[in-house]
Amino acid sequence: MQLAVKTGTFETDVTRDRRDLAQDADRSLGRVVSCDGSRATIASTVAGMTRLGPESWTVGRMISINLGRTRIVGLVYEMSAVNAVWDEGADNAIHVQVELLGEVTEAADGRTSFQSGISTYPPIGAVAHRIRAGDLALVHDLGTRKAITIGTLTQDPSIPATVCIDDMLARHFALVGTTGVGKSSAVSLLLRRAVAARPRLRVLILDPHNEYASAFPDRALAIDAEALDLPFWMFKLEEFAEVVFRGRAAFEEEGDILREVVSGARERYRSGSLRNSMRDINSTLLKRPLDIGLGRREEGSGSAGDMPTPYRIIDAIAIIEELIGLHEKRWPHAALRSLKVRLETLHNDPRYQFMFARANMMETMAPVLAQIFRLPHHGRPITVFQLGGLPSEVVDAVASVLARLSFDLAWASQGTYEILLLCEEAHRYVPADPSLGFQPTRQAIARIAKEGRKYGAYLGVVTQRPGELDPTILSQCSTIFAMRLANEVDQQIIRSAISDASASTLKFLSSVGNREAIAFGEGVATTMRMRFAELAPHELPSMDVVTGTDGRREPGLDEMVRRLRG
């Protein structure tokens, strides 16, 4: 909504405020008629037939209230006509509601500075006018903090929109917005700027839709299900159980059997050829329980089942067969048979070859970490981990492994490597409902959010449904880029996250344009409405969708069936 302003009433005040006589007199808008400490009401007059122009009243525009050496900065969030009937042939009185953000102070030597909060409130009758371009730039100036440009201000495209890259990363960030508003493009832009400003930064993107590989053709390595090597022995017991039991919680006896079997398989791998298999059967299994004490240690205390050391699935299956053959069975025969069938099925399933095919060609985690976390990066510090080709029942476990390794590697490097874990569709991994999702994944991501800053492990959260995201995780993100959100619940979540005096800015969440966002938090000087810079076509993310109209051959039914089978 825009309303043209009748300025004849204020001409005597405009001359005093203007520095240049050539400056447009329409900068004067009205006078303060009420103030309650955080908001003010400005009265103005609008000619009924006046042409609307760029200097007209606009919701979302910043204005300033002149107090001499101090100018109070306010944000227009609501406008209304005093009379319900609009008179085309006469002047119309209007009231403009303004939220007070801070003040620009001019020193005796001419230097100006901006500070949030109000020290001197405007008196009744103070003149309000369109904010100067210099003041607007000063409001969003980061000062001595390291700034990167990510776009322009919506109000004045000549002024760059900047964020402090150090605060944005170290204190984590979130980008929320509904589908189709340019969320993925904004993520690509932020990541490009981040790796350019922080040479030590490694970025790991959990990409559930396989859309980011095309966004970083020169800066990223894309890992899909065929190129992935994530050995099963790197999974913690809970994570491996999630894969084995297809996403359902293991029964108590199933979990105990799996723990004992994995511990025994690790021991056999460590013993190697020095161990006599027949003596192992006769003594270890018949005369005493198989590593019962070792297998029942509490998780997190260095239990054998969770140590990232290699073992062979064939050894695990052999141990189950030996347990089945015992005269005195400690476990139900049906449970042992079921676990054996599950392990054999997993091992032979082509969809799980990334876990089993080359798992025993590696003695250590080093080659896996080098590939996933780009050590060294060789000019490609970004890893796009394409989860779209993995079986759905294994995605949560894989995400848990990657999040856990991100923190562990940053901790082991003592900050030498800075690792940013970017979770696209984050509500899938850390949902608001504690009963949903995979608990180890939630714990691994929460650990980065709460402790990662100390060691150089950072978190980026991207979601289109912040209402379904764990509020604890969102609260740890100190910089938030809120794009268009149509859902009232999602809007309320973001409103509750903003703590400064710019809450009225979020009233625009349902109507901001594509590529526009409202940025607030530690990474910006003050809450700003901005538009992300436009990326080149080859830097845009894309969904790999076969449409049949782009010149590509449509696959046959048999070919699609083979793809579905892995």
ZADRENLO-633343 format. One record per residue (C-alpha): residue in one letter; x, y, z. Coordinates in nm, 2 decimals, decimal comma. Example, Ala and Ser with C-alpha at 12.3 -4.5 7.8 and 13.67 -1.06 7.14 Angstrom:
<atoms>
('A' (1,23 -0,45 0,78));
('S' (1,37 -0,11 0,71));
</atoms>
This chain:
<atoms>
('M' (0,00 0,00 0,00));
('Q' (0,13 0,34 -0,09));
('L' (0,00 0,69 -0,02));
('A' (0,13 1,01 -0,16));
('V' (0,21 1,28 0,09));
('K' (0,10 1,65 0,09));
('T' (0,41 1,83 0,21));
('G' (0,32 2,19 0,20));
('T' (0,24 2,19 0,58));
('F' (0,59 2,09 0,67));
('E' (0,81 2,30 0,43));
('T' (0,95 2,51 0,71));
('D' (1,08 2,20 0,89));
('V' (1,22 2,03 0,58));
('T' (1,47 2,31 0,50));
('R' (1,63 2,28 0,85));
('D' (1,67 1,90 0,81));
('R' (1,80 1,89 0,46));
('R' (2,18 1,92 0,40));
('D' (2,14 2,02 0,04));
('L' (1,88 2,26 -0,10));
('A' (1,85 2,05 -0,40));
('Q' (1,73 1,76 -0,19));
('D' (1,37 1,65 -0,25));
('A' (1,13 1,83 -0,02));
('D' (0,90 1,52 -0,02));
('R' (1,13 1,36 0,23));
('S' (0,90 1,53 0,49));
('L' (0,61 1,30 0,58));
('G' (0,43 1,40 0,89));
('R' (0,45 1,46 1,27));
('V' (0,45 1,24 1,57));
('V' (0,11 1,25 1,75));
('S' (0,16 0,96 2,00));
('C' (0,44 0,74 2,14));
('D' (0,43 0,46 2,39));
('G' (0,80 0,38 2,42));
('S' (0,84 0,11 2,15));
('R' (0,59 0,24 1,89));
('A' (0,48 0,58 1,76));
('T' (0,19 0,72 1,55));
('I' (0,26 0,97 1,28));
('A' (-0,01 1,20 1,14));
('S' (0,02 1,31 0,78));
('T' (-0,20 1,45 0,50));
('V' (-0,25 1,30 0,16));
('A' (-0,40 1,47 -0,13));
('G' (-0,68 1,27 -0,28));
('M' (-0,58 1,29 -0,64));
('T' (-0,20 1,31 -0,60));
('R' (0,01 1,08 -0,81));
('L' (0,17 0,80 -0,62));
('G' (0,55 0,79 -0,64));
('P' (0,86 0,64 -0,49));
('E' (0,85 0,89 -0,19));
('S' (0,50 0,78 -0,10));
('W' (0,41 0,60 0,23));
('T' (0,49 0,23 0,21));
('V' (0,44 -0,05 0,46));
('G' (0,79 -0,20 0,54));
('R' (0,97 0,13 0,46));
('M' (1,21 0,27 0,72));
('I' (1,17 0,64 0,82));
('S' (1,35 0,87 1,06));
('I' (1,22 1,12 1,32));
('N' (1,43 1,43 1,34));
('L' (1,55 1,54 1,68));
('G' (1,83 1,77 1,57));
('R' (2,16 1,58 1,63));
('T' (1,97 1,26 1,68));
('R' (1,74 1,09 1,43));
('I' (1,52 0,80 1,55));
('V' (1,49 0,52 1,30));
('G' (1,15 0,36 1,27));
('L' (0,98 0,09 1,06));
('V' (0,63 0,15 0,91));
('Y' (0,42 -0,16 0,98));
('E' (0,06 -0,03 0,95));
('M' (-0,13 0,26 0,79));
('S' (-0,49 0,38 0,81));
('A' (-0,70 0,68 0,70));
('V' (-0,86 0,88 0,98));
('N' (-1,19 0,90 0,80));
('A' (-1,35 0,59 0,66));
('V' (-1,45 0,77 0,34));
('W' (-1,17 0,88 0,10));
('D' (-1,22 1,23 -0,05));
('E' (-1,08 1,25 -0,40));
('G' (-1,10 1,63 -0,42));
('A' (-0,96 1,72 -0,08));
('D' (-0,68 1,64 0,16));
('N' (-0,71 1,32 0,36));
('A' (-0,56 1,27 0,71));
('I' (-0,38 0,94 0,77));
('H' (-0,22 0,78 1,07));
('V' (0,10 0,58 1,03));
('Q' (0,21 0,32 1,29));
('V' (0,59 0,30 1,33));
('E' (0,80 0,06 1,54));
('L' (1,11 0,23 1,69));
('L' (1,43 0,05 1,61));
('G' (1,72 0,27 1,72));
('E' (1,88 0,60 1,67));
('V' (2,14 0,77 1,45));
('T' (2,36 1,01 1,64));
('E' (2,56 1,28 1,47));
('A' (2,88 1,39 1,66));
('A' (3,02 1,74 1,66));
('D' (3,29 1,64 1,40));
('G' (3,02 1,52 1,16));
('R' (3,07 1,15 1,22));
('T' (2,75 0,95 1,26));
('S' (2,68 0,62 1,44));
('F' (2,38 0,40 1,49));
('Q' (2,28 0,21 1,80));
('S' (1,99 -0,01 1,87));
('G' (1,74 0,10 2,14));
('I' (1,61 0,45 2,21));
('S' (1,78 0,69 2,46));
('T' (1,57 1,00 2,37));
('Y' (1,21 0,95 2,27));
('P' (1,04 1,18 2,01));
('P' (0,82 1,46 2,15));
('I' (0,47 1,52 2,02));
('G' (0,50 1,72 1,70));
('A' (0,85 1,59 1,60));
('V' (0,89 1,58 1,22));
('A' (0,91 1,24 1,05));
('H' (1,06 1,20 0,70));
('R' (1,20 0,94 0,46));
('I' (1,53 0,81 0,59));
('R' (1,85 0,93 0,43));
('A' (2,04 0,68 0,22));
('G' (2,34 0,74 0,44));
('D' (2,15 0,67 0,75));
('L' (1,99 0,35 0,60));
('A' (2,34 0,22 0,51));
('L' (2,46 0,30 0,86));
('V' (2,17 0,11 1,02));
('H' (2,28 -0,21 0,84));
('D' (2,66 -0,15 0,87));
('L' (2,85 -0,42 1,05));
('G' (3,13 -0,19 1,15));
('T' (3,46 -0,38 1,22));
('R' (3,31 -0,72 1,19));
('K' (3,40 -0,93 0,89));
('A' (3,12 -0,89 0,64));
('I' (3,02 -1,06 0,32));
('T' (2,77 -0,92 0,07));
('I' (2,48 -1,16 0,00));
('G' (2,23 -0,92 -0,18));
('T' (2,07 -0,58 -0,15));
('L' (1,82 -0,41 0,08));
('T' (1,47 -0,43 -0,04));
('Q' (1,41 -0,06 0,04));
('D' (1,71 0,07 -0,14));
('P' (1,88 -0,17 -0,39));
('S' (2,19 0,05 -0,40));
('I' (2,28 -0,05 -0,05));
('P' (2,43 -0,40 -0,01));
('A' (2,29 -0,65 0,24));
('T' (2,58 -0,79 0,44));
('V' (2,62 -1,06 0,71));
('C' (2,90 -1,13 0,95));
('I' (3,03 -1,46 0,83));
('D' (3,21 -1,54 1,15));
('D' (2,90 -1,50 1,37));
('M' (2,67 -1,66 1,12));
('L' (2,88 -1,98 1,11));
('A' (3,01 -2,01 1,46));
('R' (2,67 -1,95 1,62));
('H' (2,48 -2,15 1,36));
('F' (2,22 -2,03 1,12));
('A' (1,88 -2,13 0,98));
('L' (1,70 -2,06 0,65));
('V' (1,33 -2,12 0,64));
('G' (1,08 -2,07 0,37));
('T' (0,80 -2,24 0,18));
('T' (0,85 -2,43 -0,14));
('G' (0,93 -2,22 -0,45));
('V' (1,06 -1,90 -0,29));
('G' (1,42 -1,95 -0,38));
('K' (1,53 -2,12 -0,06));
('S' (1,78 -2,36 -0,23));
('S' (1,93 -2,08 -0,44));
('A' (1,98 -1,87 -0,12));
('V' (2,16 -2,17 0,04));
('S' (2,38 -2,20 -0,26));
('L' (2,47 -1,83 -0,25));
('L' (2,55 -1,84 0,13));
('L' (2,77 -2,15 0,09));
('R' (2,96 -2,00 -0,20));
('R' (3,03 -1,68 0,00));
('A' (3,12 -1,88 0,31));
('V' (3,38 -2,10 0,15));
('A' (3,53 -1,80 -0,03));
('A' (3,57 -1,61 0,30));
('R' (3,68 -1,91 0,51));
('P' (3,95 -2,11 0,33));
('R' (3,96 -2,37 0,62));
('L' (3,59 -2,44 0,60));
('R' (3,46 -2,77 0,48));
('V' (3,09 -2,81 0,40));
('L' (2,89 -3,13 0,42));
('I' (2,54 -3,10 0,27));
('L' (2,28 -3,36 0,35));
('D' (2,09 -3,34 0,03));
('P' (1,77 -3,56 0,03));
('H' (1,65 -3,44 -0,31));
('N' (1,99 -3,46 -0,50));
('E' (1,96 -3,10 -0,61));
('Y' (2,28 -2,93 -0,50));
('A' (2,54 -3,11 -0,71));
('S' (2,47 -2,88 -1,01));
('A' (2,50 -2,57 -0,79));
('F' (2,87 -2,62 -0,72));
('P' (3,02 -2,77 -1,04));
('D' (3,36 -2,62 -0,96));
('R' (3,36 -2,63 -0,58));
('A' (3,20 -2,95 -0,47));
('L' (3,23 -3,33 -0,48));
('A' (2,90 -3,51 -0,52));
('I' (2,87 -3,85 -0,35));
('D' (2,58 -4,07 -0,45));
('A' (2,48 -4,43 -0,36));
('E' (2,72 -4,57 -0,63));
('A' (3,02 -4,36 -0,53));
('L' (2,97 -4,39 -0,16));
('D' (3,18 -4,60 0,07));
('L' (3,05 -4,60 0,43));
('P' (3,15 -4,93 0,58));
('F' (2,90 -5,09 0,81));
('W' (3,17 -5,12 1,09));
('M' (3,17 -4,74 1,12));
('F' (2,81 -4,75 1,24));
('K' (2,75 -4,74 1,62));
('L' (2,54 -5,03 1,75));
('E' (2,22 -4,82 1,75));
('E' (2,28 -4,70 1,40));
('F' (2,35 -5,05 1,27));
('A' (2,04 -5,18 1,45));
('E' (1,84 -4,91 1,27));
('V' (1,95 -5,06 0,94));
('V' (1,92 -5,43 1,04));
('F' (1,57 -5,40 1,18));
('R' (1,44 -5,17 0,90));
('G' (1,36 -4,86 1,11));
('R' (1,17 -5,03 1,39));
('A' (1,30 -5,05 1,74));
('A' (1,48 -5,37 1,82));
('F' (1,33 -5,59 2,09));
('E' (1,55 -5,62 2,40));
('E' (1,67 -5,97 2,32));
('E' (1,74 -5,87 1,95));
('G' (1,95 -5,58 2,07));
('D' (2,14 -5,80 2,31));
('I' (2,21 -6,07 2,05));
('L' (2,33 -5,81 1,80));
('R' (2,56 -5,65 2,06));
('E' (2,71 -5,99 2,14));
('V' (2,75 -6,09 1,78));
('V' (2,91 -5,77 1,67));
('S' (3,15 -5,77 1,97));
('G' (3,25 -6,13 1,89));
('A' (3,30 -6,05 1,52));
('R' (3,53 -5,76 1,61));
('E' (3,73 -5,98 1,84));
('R' (3,78 -6,24 1,57));
('Y' (3,89 -5,97 1,32));
('R' (4,15 -5,84 1,57));
('S' (4,27 -6,19 1,64));
('G' (4,31 -6,28 1,28));
('S' (4,48 -6,60 1,18));
('L' (4,63 -6,65 1,53));
('R' (4,29 -6,77 1,65));
('N' (4,19 -7,14 1,61));
('S' (3,83 -7,15 1,50));
('M' (3,77 -7,50 1,64));
('R' (3,92 -7,41 1,97));
('D' (3,70 -7,09 1,96));
('I' (3,39 -7,30 1,92));
('N' (3,48 -7,55 2,19));
('S' (3,60 -7,31 2,46));
('T' (3,46 -6,97 2,39));
('L' (3,11 -7,07 2,31));
('L' (3,06 -7,40 2,49));
('K' (3,24 -7,33 2,81));
('R' (3,17 -6,96 2,87));
('P' (2,93 -6,70 2,73));
('L' (3,06 -6,50 2,43));
('D' (3,20 -6,18 2,56));
('I' (2,89 -6,11 2,78));
('G' (3,06 -5,86 3,00));
('L' (3,22 -5,68 2,71));
('G' (2,89 -5,67 2,51));
('R' (2,68 -5,54 2,80));
('R' (2,88 -5,23 2,88));
('E' (2,69 -4,90 2,89));
('E' (2,68 -4,71 2,57));
('G' (2,91 -4,41 2,56));
('S' (3,17 -4,58 2,79));
('G' (3,38 -4,71 2,50));
('S' (3,19 -5,04 2,45));
('A' (3,33 -5,29 2,20));
('G' (3,01 -5,27 2,00));
('D' (3,06 -4,90 1,93));
('M' (3,43 -4,89 1,85));
('P' (3,49 -4,80 1,48));
('T' (3,71 -5,10 1,42));
('P' (3,66 -5,34 1,12));
('Y' (3,49 -5,68 1,14));
('R' (3,34 -5,91 0,88));
('I' (2,97 -5,99 0,83));
('I' (3,06 -6,35 0,76));
('D' (3,21 -6,38 1,10));
('A' (2,89 -6,23 1,26));
('I' (2,68 -6,48 1,07));
('A' (2,91 -6,77 1,17));
('I' (2,88 -6,67 1,54));
('I' (2,50 -6,67 1,51));
('E' (2,52 -7,03 1,36));
('E' (2,74 -7,13 1,65));
('L' (2,49 -6,99 1,90));
('I' (2,22 -7,18 1,73));
('G' (2,42 -7,50 1,76));
('L' (2,47 -7,47 2,14));
('H' (2,30 -7,73 2,35));
('E' (2,21 -7,48 2,62));
('K' (2,06 -7,19 2,42));
('R' (2,08 -6,85 2,59));
('W' (1,87 -6,69 2,32));
('P' (1,54 -6,80 2,15));
('H' (1,60 -7,00 1,84));
('A' (1,36 -6,79 1,64));
('A' (1,53 -6,47 1,73));
('L' (1,87 -6,61 1,63));
('R' (1,74 -6,74 1,30));
('S' (1,56 -6,40 1,23));
('L' (1,88 -6,21 1,29));
('K' (2,08 -6,44 1,06));
('V' (1,84 -6,40 0,78));
('R' (1,84 -6,02 0,82));
('L' (2,22 -6,00 0,80));
('E' (2,23 -6,23 0,50));
('T' (1,96 -6,03 0,32));
('L' (2,14 -5,70 0,39));
('H' (2,47 -5,83 0,28));
('N' (2,33 -5,96 -0,05));
('D' (2,10 -5,66 -0,12));
('P' (2,25 -5,45 -0,40));
('R' (2,10 -5,13 -0,25));
('Y' (2,32 -5,17 0,05));
('Q' (2,65 -5,22 -0,14));
('F' (2,78 -4,89 -0,02));
('M' (2,79 -5,05 0,33));
('F' (2,92 -5,39 0,25));
('A' (3,08 -5,42 -0,10));
('R' (3,42 -5,26 -0,01));
('A' (3,39 -5,25 0,37));
('N' (3,67 -5,50 0,43));
('M' (3,91 -5,34 0,19));
('M' (3,97 -5,07 0,44));
('E' (4,15 -5,11 0,77));
('T' (4,09 -4,76 0,90));
('M' (3,85 -4,48 0,87));
('A' (4,10 -4,25 0,70));
('P' (4,00 -4,30 0,34));
('V' (3,63 -4,26 0,43));
('L' (3,69 -3,94 0,62));
('A' (3,92 -3,81 0,34));
('Q' (3,65 -3,86 0,08));
('I' (3,35 -3,72 0,28));
('F' (3,52 -3,43 0,45));
('R' (3,76 -3,33 0,17));
('L' (4,09 -3,38 0,35));
('P' (4,27 -3,22 0,16));
('H' (4,00 -3,05 -0,04));
('H' (4,20 -3,00 -0,36));
('G' (3,99 -2,69 -0,45));
('R' (3,66 -2,86 -0,37));
('P' (3,57 -2,79 0,00));
('I' (3,20 -2,88 -0,04));
('T' (3,07 -3,24 -0,03));
('V' (2,71 -3,29 -0,16));
('F' (2,60 -3,61 0,01));
('Q' (2,31 -3,73 -0,21));
('L' (2,07 -3,92 0,01));
('G' (1,80 -3,96 -0,26));
('G' (1,95 -4,28 -0,40));
('L' (1,97 -4,46 -0,06));
('P' (1,70 -4,69 0,08));
('S' (1,46 -4,49 0,29));
('E' (1,51 -4,71 0,59));
('V' (1,88 -4,64 0,60));
('V' (1,88 -4,26 0,56));
('D' (1,83 -4,17 0,92));
('A' (2,12 -4,40 1,02));
('V' (2,35 -4,25 0,76));
('A' (2,26 -3,90 0,87));
('S' (2,35 -4,00 1,22));
('V' (2,69 -4,13 1,12));
('L' (2,77 -3,82 0,92));
('A' (2,66 -3,58 1,19));
('R' (2,85 -3,77 1,45));
('L' (3,17 -3,78 1,24));
('S' (3,14 -3,41 1,17));
('F' (3,16 -3,33 1,54));
('D' (3,43 -3,59 1,61));
('L' (3,65 -3,48 1,33));
('A' (3,63 -3,11 1,43));
('W' (3,70 -3,21 1,79));
('A' (4,00 -3,42 1,69));
('S' (4,15 -3,14 1,48));
('Q' (4,11 -2,89 1,77));
('G' (3,96 -2,63 1,53));
('T' (4,22 -2,68 1,26));
('Y' (3,94 -2,80 1,03));
('E' (3,61 -2,61 1,04));
('I' (3,32 -2,82 0,94));
('L' (2,97 -2,70 0,85));
('L' (2,70 -2,96 0,84));
('L' (2,41 -2,83 0,64));
('C' (2,08 -3,02 0,69));
('E' (1,83 -2,97 0,41));
('E' (1,48 -3,07 0,51));
('A' (1,60 -3,06 0,87));
('H' (1,26 -3,14 1,02));
('R' (1,31 -3,49 0,89));
('Y' (1,61 -3,55 1,12));
('V' (1,51 -3,34 1,43));
('P' (1,13 -3,33 1,43));
('A' (0,94 -3,13 1,70));
('D' (0,77 -3,45 1,82));
('P' (1,03 -3,64 2,04));
('S' (0,86 -3,97 1,96));
('L' (0,94 -3,92 1,59));
('G' (1,27 -3,94 1,41));
('F' (1,58 -4,14 1,49));
('Q' (1,72 -4,06 1,84));
('P' (2,09 -4,10 1,76));
('T' (2,05 -3,85 1,47));
('R' (1,87 -3,61 1,69));
('Q' (2,15 -3,64 1,95));
('A' (2,43 -3,60 1,70));
('I' (2,28 -3,28 1,55));
('A' (2,19 -3,14 1,89));
('R' (2,55 -3,20 2,00));
('I' (2,68 -2,98 1,72));
('A' (2,42 -2,72 1,80));
('K' (2,51 -2,70 2,16));
('E' (2,89 -2,78 2,17));
('G' (3,02 -2,75 1,82));
('R' (3,12 -2,39 1,84));
('K' (3,40 -2,48 2,08));
('Y' (3,57 -2,71 1,83));
('G' (3,48 -2,56 1,49));
('A' (3,17 -2,77 1,41));
('Y' (2,89 -2,56 1,27));
('L' (2,53 -2,63 1,18));
('G' (2,31 -2,49 0,91));
('V' (1,94 -2,57 0,92));
('V' (1,72 -2,55 0,61));
('T' (1,35 -2,63 0,63));
('Q' (1,01 -2,53 0,48));
('R' (0,82 -2,63 0,80));
('P' (0,99 -2,47 1,10));
('G' (0,68 -2,56 1,30));
('E' (0,78 -2,93 1,27));
('L' (1,14 -2,86 1,36));
('D' (1,27 -2,92 1,72));
('P' (1,25 -2,58 1,88));
('T' (1,56 -2,65 2,08));
('I' (1,76 -2,68 1,76));
('L' (1,61 -2,37 1,61));
('S' (1,68 -2,17 1,93));
('Q' (2,05 -2,26 1,89));
('C' (2,06 -2,09 1,55));
('S' (2,15 -1,73 1,62));
('T' (2,11 -1,60 1,27));
('I' (1,78 -1,67 1,08));
('F' (1,69 -1,59 0,72));
('A' (1,31 -1,61 0,71));
('M' (1,17 -1,62 0,35));
('R' (0,80 -1,64 0,27));
('L' (0,59 -1,86 0,50));
('A' (0,22 -1,90 0,44));
('N' (0,15 -2,13 0,74));
('E' (0,04 -1,94 1,05));
('V' (0,20 -2,20 1,28));
('D' (0,54 -2,16 1,10));
('Q' (0,51 -1,78 1,12));
('Q' (0,45 -1,80 1,49));
('I' (0,76 -2,01 1,55));
('I' (0,97 -1,75 1,38));
('R' (0,81 -1,46 1,57));
('S' (0,89 -1,63 1,89));
('A' (1,26 -1,66 1,78));
('I' (1,31 -1,29 1,73));
('S' (1,42 -1,10 2,04));
('D' (1,48 -0,74 1,94));
('A' (1,25 -0,45 1,87));
('S' (1,18 -0,55 1,51));
('A' (0,90 -0,80 1,57));
('S' (0,67 -0,61 1,34));
('T' (0,90 -0,68 1,05));
('L' (0,78 -1,04 1,06));
('K' (0,43 -0,93 0,97));
('F' (0,55 -0,94 0,62));
('L' (0,65 -1,31 0,62));
('S' (0,34 -1,41 0,42));
('S' (0,39 -1,16 0,14));
('V' (0,76 -1,12 0,08));
('G' (0,87 -1,18 -0,28));
('N' (1,08 -1,46 -0,43));
('R' (1,45 -1,44 -0,32));
('E' (1,35 -1,19 -0,05));
('A' (1,41 -1,27 0,32));
('I' (1,39 -1,10 0,66));
('A' (1,73 -1,16 0,83));
('F' (1,78 -1,12 1,20));
('G' (2,01 -1,23 1,47));
('E' (2,37 -1,22 1,56));
('G' (2,50 -1,23 1,20));
('V' (2,34 -0,90 1,10));
('A' (2,36 -0,55 1,24));
('T' (1,99 -0,51 1,28));
('T' (1,68 -0,68 1,14));
('M' (1,67 -0,62 0,76));
('R' (1,45 -0,70 0,47));
('M' (1,67 -0,80 0,18));
('R' (1,68 -0,96 -0,15));
('F' (1,94 -1,23 -0,22));
('A' (2,18 -1,17 -0,51));
('E' (2,10 -1,36 -0,83));
('L' (2,32 -1,65 -0,92));
('A' (2,45 -1,74 -1,26));
('P' (2,25 -2,02 -1,44));
('H' (2,53 -2,27 -1,39));
('E' (2,54 -2,20 -1,01));
('L' (2,17 -2,28 -0,95));
('P' (2,05 -2,60 -0,78));
('S' (1,82 -2,81 -0,98));
('M' (1,59 -3,11 -0,93));
('D' (1,70 -3,39 -1,16));
('V' (1,35 -3,46 -1,31));
('V' (1,30 -3,65 -1,63));
('T' (1,03 -3,47 -1,82));
('G' (1,05 -3,63 -2,16));
('T' (1,05 -3,29 -2,34));
('D' (1,42 -3,20 -2,29));
('G' (1,55 -3,43 -2,56));
('R' (1,64 -3,71 -2,32));
('R' (1,52 -4,06 -2,39));
('E' (1,25 -4,20 -2,17));
('P' (1,36 -4,51 -1,99));
('G' (1,18 -4,83 -2,06));
('L' (0,98 -5,02 -1,80));
('D' (1,24 -5,29 -1,75));
('E' (1,52 -5,03 -1,70));
('M' (1,31 -4,85 -1,44));
('V' (1,25 -5,18 -1,26));
('R' (1,62 -5,25 -1,25));
('R' (1,68 -4,90 -1,10));
('L' (1,42 -4,96 -0,83));
('R' (1,59 -5,29 -0,74));
('G' (1,92 -5,10 -0,71));
</atoms>
